Amino acid sequence: MIEEGLRETGFSDVVTLVGRVGLVARIAALAPDVVLINLENPGRDVLEESFAISRALARPIAMFVDQSDEAAIAEAVDAGISAYIVDGMRKERIKPILELAVKRFNAFSRLQTELAEAKSALAERKSVDRAKALLMKRRNIDEPAAYALLRKQAMDSGRRIAEVAEALVTASALLGDDL
């Protein structure tokens, strides 16, 4: 029914896989844009495979199930399922569900990217602050002067301030300087 619903809505490149043996590798070899899974009642093994698929492919996954409970839904979300549809297998619903799965996956991916960028910026800021503190202590200068030294070194060496700061912090730790 999924395949028929997809073909009727204009999707021509549809592959159906049956059997779980080597499923992650088979799906990875196909490199699909979206993965749709049709199950009666997903067990822990299937959800773990879905999580492996989600991690390996970084693609949206929509799962159609006949029965479910709150624990199964929570496990599906944790496994990276973008859309979890209970008792909703009708071919006219497949395209909107597919679109929802893609949009939800993209939104989640954006959030993950933003989180990673924020963590990276925070780590860089921490290194710069530690490097400034080292310079202030060692050279007996104020914070703006310490930052100016870092900035000048970064410009002179063609590197980012965060890279210079991290190198200074690492060198200080190797030399046994305390902060």
C-alpha positions in Angstrom: 0.0 0.0 0.0 2.9 2.4 0.8 4.5 1.8 -2.6 1.2 2.2 -4.4 0.4 5.4 -2.5 3.9 6.8 -3.3 3.7 6.0 -7.0 0.2 7.5 -7.3 1.5 10.8 -5.9 4.4 11.0 -8.3 7.2 9.2 -6.6 8.8 6.8 -9.2 12.0 5.6 -7.5 10.5 3.4 -4.8 12.3 0.4 -3.4 10.6 -2.1 -1.1 12.8 -4.2 1.3 11.5 -7.3 3.0 13.4 -9.0 5.9 15.6 -7.6 8.6 18.8 -9.4 7.8 21.4 -6.8 6.9 18.7 -4.1 6.7 20.9 -1.2 7.7 23.6 -2.0 5.1 21.0 -2.6 2.5 19.3 0.7 3.2 22.7 2.5 3.4 23.6 1.1 -0.1 20.4 2.5 -1.5 21.0 6.0 0.1 17.3 6.9 0.1 15.9 10.4 0.7 13.3 9.0 3.1 12.7 5.7 4.8 9.2 4.4 5.4 8.7 1.4 7.7 5.5 -0.6 7.9 5.1 -2.8 11.0 2.3 -4.3 13.0 3.8 -3.8 16.4 7.4 -2.6 16.7 9.5 -4.4 19.3 12.7 -3.2 20.9 14.9 -4.9 18.2 13.1 -3.1 15.4 13.4 0.2 17.2 17.1 -0.3 17.8 17.5 -1.1 14.0 15.6 2.1 13.3 17.9 4.0 15.5 20.9 2.5 13.7 19.3 3.5 10.4 18.7 7.0 11.6 22.3 7.4 12.8 23.9 5.8 9.7 21.8 7.6 7.1 20.7 10.8 8.8 17.5 10.6 6.9 13.8 11.1 7.8 12.1 7.9 8.9 8.3 7.4 9.0 7.0 4.4 10.7 3.5 3.0 10.2 2.3 0.7 13.0 -1.0 -1.1 13.8 -0.8 -0.9 17.6 1.2 1.2 20.0 1.5 2.5 23.5 3.2 5.5 25.1 6.4 3.5 25.8 6.7 2.5 22.1 6.1 6.0 20.9 8.8 7.4 23.3 11.2 4.7 22.1 10.4 5.5 18.5 11.1 9.2 19.0 14.4 8.3 20.8 15.2 6.0 17.9 15.0 9.0 15.5 11.7 8.3 13.9 10.4 11.5 12.4 6.7 10.4 12.0 5.1 7.6 14.0 1.7 6.8 12.5 -0.7 4.5 14.4 -3.4 2.7 12.5 -3.1 5.2 9.6 -2.2 3.1 6.7 -4.2 4.6 3.8 -2.5 5.4 0.5 -4.0 9.0 0.4 -2.3 9.8 3.7 1.2 8.6 2.6 2.3 11.8 0.8 1.3 14.2 3.6 2.9 11.9 6.2 6.1 11.7 4.1 6.1 15.5 3.8 5.6 15.8 7.6 8.5 13.4 8.3 10.8 15.3 6.0 9.9 18.7 7.6 10.2 17.4 11.1 13.5 15.8 10.3 14.8 19.0 8.7 13.7 21.0 11.7 15.4 18.6 14.1 18.6 18.6 12.0 18.6 22.4 12.1 18.3 22.3 15.9 21.1 19.8 16.2 23.3 22.0 14.0 22.5 25.1 16.0 23.2 23.2 19.2 26.6 22.0 17.9 27.5 25.5 16.8 26.5 27.0 20.1 28.6 24.4 22.0 31.5 25.1 19.7 31.2 28.8 20.2 31.0 28.4 24.0 34.1 26.1 24.0 36.0 28.7 21.9 34.9 31.5 24.2 36.1 29.5 27.2 39.5 29.0 25.6 39.8 32.7 24.8 38.8 33.6 28.3 41.4 31.2 29.8 44.1 32.5 27.4 43.3 36.1 28.3 43.5 35.1 32.0 46.9 33.5 31.4 48.2 36.5 29.6 46.8 38.9 32.3 48.5 36.9 35.0 51.8 36.3 33.3 52.3 39.7 31.7 50.4 41.7 34.4 48.1 43.4 31.9 44.4 44.1 31.7 41.8 42.2 29.7 41.7 44.5 26.7 45.5 44.3 26.3 45.4 40.5 26.7 42.7 40.3 24.0 44.7 42.6 21.7 47.8 40.3 22.1 45.7 37.3 21.1 44.2 39.1 18.2 47.6 40.4 16.9 49.0 36.9 17.1 46.1 35.4 15.3 46.4 38.0 12.5 50.1 37.6 12.3 49.9 33.8 12.0 46.7 33.7 9.8 44.8 31.7 12.4 41.6 32.3 14.3 41.7 33.8 17.8 40.2 30.7 19.2 43.0 28.6 17.7 45.7 30.8 19.1 44.0 30.8 22.5 43.7 27.0 22.5 47.4 26.7 21.6 48.3 29.1 24.5 46.2 27.2 27.0 47.7 23.9 25.8 51.2 25.2 26.0 50.6 26.6 29.5 49.3 23.3 30.7 52.3 21.5 29.2 54.6 24.0 31.0 52.8 23.5 34.2 51.6 27.1 34.5 48.6 27.3 36.7 45.4 29.3 36.1 
